[in-house]
Amino acid sequence: MSEPVIAQKAPYSVEVKAGESYWWCSCGKSASQPFCDGSHKGTDFRPVEWKAPKDRTAHFCGCKHSVNGALCDGTHGKI
């Protein structure tokens, strides 16, 4: 598996807390999107840690192709 599964063509909006780590699913196979549930096992993908700088709504990438890693950059509009 060299290309991630597109979990959805839109970001996941999640309320996050300052200083907490969130483990974003990079493979697209997790049943707990946008976060990792271990479904990447046996692939070259690994979860990506993202630490919230402040309390806010974060928009995690759902298409798994963002150049910003865990956060959406709008790439889903081009897929």
Residue frames as a rotation matrix with the C-alpha (Angstrom) as fourth column:
MET 1
0.580 0.814 0.000 0.00
0.814 -0.580 0.000 0.00
0.000 0.000 -1.000 0.00
SER 2
-0.533 -0.846 0.027 1.85
0.846 -0.531 0.039 3.09
-0.018 0.044 0.999 -1.20
GLU 3
-0.658 0.423 0.623 -1.13
-0.106 -0.871 0.479 5.46
0.746 0.249 0.618 -1.54
PRO 4
-0.931 0.353 0.091 -3.37
-0.079 0.049 -0.996 6.25
-0.356 -0.934 -0.018 1.40
VAL 5
-0.383 0.903 0.196 -7.07
0.906 0.325 0.271 5.47
0.181 0.281 -0.942 1.32
ILE 6
-0.781 0.238 0.578 -9.14
-0.181 -0.971 0.154 8.63
0.598 0.016 0.801 0.93
ALA 7
-0.809 0.471 -0.353 -11.27
0.551 0.395 -0.735 8.48
-0.207 -0.789 -0.579 4.07
GLN 8
0.409 0.913 -0.011 -13.37
0.793 -0.361 -0.490 11.45
-0.452 0.191 -0.871 2.91
LYS 9
-0.286 -0.481 0.829 -12.98
0.851 -0.525 -0.011 14.42
0.441 0.702 0.559 0.57
ALA 10
0.510 0.357 0.783 -13.42
-0.101 -0.879 0.467 16.98
0.854 -0.317 -0.412 3.33
PRO 11
-0.608 -0.755 0.244 -11.68
-0.319 -0.049 -0.946 17.84
0.727 -0.654 -0.211 6.58
TYR 12
0.142 0.549 -0.823 -12.71
0.756 0.476 0.448 16.51
0.639 -0.687 -0.348 9.99
SER 13
-0.066 -0.093 0.993 -13.45
-0.378 -0.919 -0.111 19.39
0.923 -0.383 0.026 12.37
VAL 14
0.251 0.019 -0.968 -12.43
0.715 0.671 0.199 18.51
0.653 -0.742 0.155 15.92
GLU 15
0.796 -0.014 0.605 -12.39
-0.389 -0.777 0.494 20.54
0.464 -0.629 -0.624 19.13
VAL 16
0.237 -0.811 -0.535 -8.85
0.569 0.562 -0.601 20.23
0.788 -0.162 0.594 20.51
LYS 17
0.977 0.058 -0.204 -7.27
0.210 -0.413 0.886 21.20
-0.033 -0.909 -0.415 23.83
ALA 18
0.602 -0.783 0.153 -4.02
-0.657 -0.595 -0.463 23.14
0.454 0.178 -0.873 24.21
GLY 19
-0.170 -0.848 0.503 -0.97
-0.979 0.203 0.011 20.95
-0.111 -0.490 -0.864 24.82
GLU 20
0.314 0.335 0.888 -2.73
-0.319 0.918 -0.234 17.65
-0.894 -0.210 0.395 24.04
SER 21
-0.763 -0.591 -0.260 -1.36
-0.495 0.278 0.823 15.28
-0.415 0.757 -0.505 21.39
TYR 22
0.493 0.868 0.052 -3.60
-0.521 0.343 -0.782 13.93
-0.697 0.359 0.621 18.65
TRP 23
-0.562 -0.705 0.433 -2.49
-0.133 0.594 0.794 10.98
-0.816 0.389 -0.428 16.52
TRP 24
0.203 0.617 -0.760 -3.74
-0.816 -0.322 -0.480 11.54
-0.541 0.718 0.438 12.98
CYS 25
0.337 0.012 0.942 -4.32
0.296 0.948 -0.118 8.52
-0.894 0.318 0.316 10.74
SER 26
-0.214 -0.505 -0.836 -2.11
-0.664 -0.552 0.504 8.82
-0.716 0.663 -0.217 7.65
CYS 27
-0.931 -0.187 0.315 -3.19
0.047 0.791 0.610 5.57
-0.363 0.583 -0.727 5.95
GLY 28
-0.564 0.790 -0.239 -6.91
-0.797 -0.445 0.409 6.32
0.216 0.422 0.881 5.74
LYS 29
-0.426 0.358 -0.831 -7.94
-0.032 0.912 0.409 2.86
0.904 0.201 -0.377 6.98
SER 30
-0.996 -0.018 -0.091 -8.79
0.090 0.049 -0.995 3.74
0.022 -0.999 -0.048 10.59
ALA 31
-0.182 0.981 -0.068 -12.39
0.758 0.184 0.626 3.25
0.627 0.063 -0.777 11.72
SER 32
0.309 0.213 -0.927 -11.75
0.862 -0.475 0.178 6.12
-0.402 -0.854 -0.331 14.19
GLN 33
-0.253 -0.425 0.869 -11.12
0.822 -0.568 -0.039 8.87
0.510 0.705 0.493 11.61
PRO 34
0.787 -0.592 -0.171 -9.37
-0.369 -0.231 -0.900 11.20
0.494 0.772 -0.401 11.65
PHE 35
0.219 -0.716 0.663 -7.37
-0.966 -0.062 0.253 9.44
-0.140 -0.695 -0.705 14.33
CYS 36
-0.427 -0.566 -0.705 -5.28
-0.665 0.725 -0.179 6.27
0.612 0.392 -0.687 14.28
ASP 37
0.571 0.567 0.594 -6.71
-0.811 0.500 0.303 2.96
-0.125 -0.655 0.745 15.50
GLY 38
-0.132 -0.755 0.643 -3.74
-0.488 0.614 0.621 0.80
-0.863 -0.232 -0.449 14.44
SER 39
0.756 0.541 0.369 -5.17
0.035 0.530 -0.848 -0.19
-0.653 0.654 0.382 11.04
HIS 40
0.632 -0.592 -0.501 -1.88
-0.770 -0.410 -0.488 0.84
0.084 0.694 -0.715 9.39
LYS 41
0.094 -0.648 0.756 -0.14
-0.548 0.600 0.583 -2.28
-0.831 -0.469 -0.299 10.75
GLY 42
0.124 -0.164 0.979 1.53
0.581 0.811 0.062 -4.16
-0.804 0.561 0.195 7.92
THR 43
0.793 0.105 0.600 1.89
0.568 -0.483 -0.666 -1.01
0.220 0.869 -0.442 5.78
ASP 44
-0.312 -0.932 0.186 4.53
0.825 -0.363 -0.432 1.69
0.470 0.018 0.882 5.44
PHE 45
0.096 0.451 0.888 2.20
-0.037 -0.890 0.455 4.25
0.995 -0.076 -0.069 7.04
ARG 46
-0.585 -0.245 -0.773 2.52
0.766 0.146 -0.626 5.52
0.266 -0.958 0.103 10.60
PRO 47
0.595 0.786 -0.169 0.30
0.797 -0.550 0.251 7.82
0.105 -0.284 -0.953 12.66
VAL 48
-0.322 -0.639 0.699 1.35
0.485 -0.745 -0.458 11.46
0.813 0.191 0.550 12.79
GLU 49
-0.108 0.227 -0.968 1.43
0.969 -0.194 -0.154 13.27
-0.223 -0.954 -0.199 16.12
TRP 50
-0.243 0.089 0.966 -0.05
0.331 -0.928 0.169 16.75
0.912 0.361 0.196 16.14
LYS 51
-0.465 0.027 -0.885 0.03
0.880 -0.098 -0.465 18.80
-0.100 -0.995 0.022 19.34
ALA 52
0.471 0.761 0.447 -2.61
0.759 -0.607 0.235 21.50
0.450 0.229 -0.863 19.77
PRO 53
-0.608 -0.742 0.282 -1.01
0.514 -0.639 -0.572 24.92
0.604 -0.203 0.770 20.35
LYS 54
-0.883 0.411 0.226 -4.25
-0.459 -0.658 -0.597 26.27
-0.096 -0.631 0.770 21.86
ASP 55
-0.399 0.850 0.344 -7.89
0.405 0.500 -0.766 25.35
-0.823 -0.166 -0.543 22.47
ARG 56
-0.423 0.298 -0.856 -9.68
-0.755 -0.639 0.151 25.64
-0.502 0.709 0.495 19.13
THR 57
0.733 0.562 0.383 -11.38
-0.150 0.683 -0.715 23.79
-0.663 0.467 0.585 16.30
ALA 58
-0.446 -0.880 -0.164 -8.76
-0.499 0.092 0.862 21.98
-0.743 0.467 -0.480 14.21
HIS 59
0.665 0.624 -0.410 -9.49
-0.668 0.252 -0.701 20.76
-0.334 0.740 0.584 10.70
PHE 60
-0.195 -0.741 0.643 -7.77
-0.322 0.668 0.671 17.41
-0.926 -0.076 -0.369 10.22
CYS 61
-0.486 -0.099 -0.868 -7.14
-0.872 -0.005 0.489 16.19
-0.053 0.995 -0.084 6.68
GLY 62
0.285 0.677 0.678 -9.64
-0.488 0.711 -0.506 13.56
-0.825 -0.187 0.533 5.52
CYS 63
0.899 0.080 -0.431 -8.22
-0.434 0.300 -0.850 12.90
0.061 0.951 0.304 2.04
LYS 64
0.702 -0.677 0.221 -4.77
0.287 0.553 0.782 11.99
-0.651 -0.486 0.582 3.46
HIS 65
0.323 -0.579 0.749 -2.96
0.927 0.033 -0.374 14.04
0.192 0.814 0.548 0.79
SER 66
0.993 0.085 0.082 -2.43
0.065 -0.973 0.223 17.39
0.098 -0.216 -0.971 2.57
VAL 67
0.171 -0.981 0.095 1.10
0.352 -0.030 -0.935 18.77
0.920 0.193 0.340 2.38
ASN 68
-0.013 -0.088 0.996 0.40
-0.769 -0.636 -0.067 20.13
0.639 -0.767 -0.059 5.89
GLY 69
-0.917 -0.312 -0.247 0.40
-0.120 0.809 -0.576 16.58
0.380 -0.498 -0.779 7.24
ALA 70
-0.726 0.622 -0.295 -2.37
0.661 0.510 -0.551 16.21
-0.192 -0.595 -0.780 9.80
LEU 71
-0.208 0.666 -0.716 -4.14
0.146 -0.703 -0.696 19.48
-0.967 -0.249 0.049 9.02
CYS 72
0.411 0.524 0.746 -6.22
0.804 0.177 -0.567 20.18
-0.430 0.833 -0.349 5.92
ASP 73
-0.550 -0.587 -0.594 -4.74
0.153 -0.770 0.620 22.40
-0.821 0.250 0.513 3.21
GLY 74
0.179 0.754 -0.632 -7.62
-0.615 -0.416 -0.670 22.12
-0.768 0.509 0.389 0.71
THR 75
-0.782 -0.569 -0.255 -6.01
-0.557 0.454 0.695 19.39
-0.280 0.686 -0.672 -1.42
HIS 76
-0.535 0.637 0.555 -9.27
0.380 0.768 -0.515 17.41
-0.754 -0.064 -0.653 -1.25
GLY 77
0.394 0.710 -0.584 -10.74
-0.190 -0.559 -0.808 19.93
-0.899 0.429 -0.086 -3.71
LYS 78
0.010 -0.508 -0.861 -8.25
-0.979 -0.182 0.096 18.78
-0.206 0.842 -0.499 -6.37
ILE 79
-0.833 -0.327 0.446 -8.77
-0.299 0.945 0.134 15.01
-0.466 -0.022 -0.885 -5.99
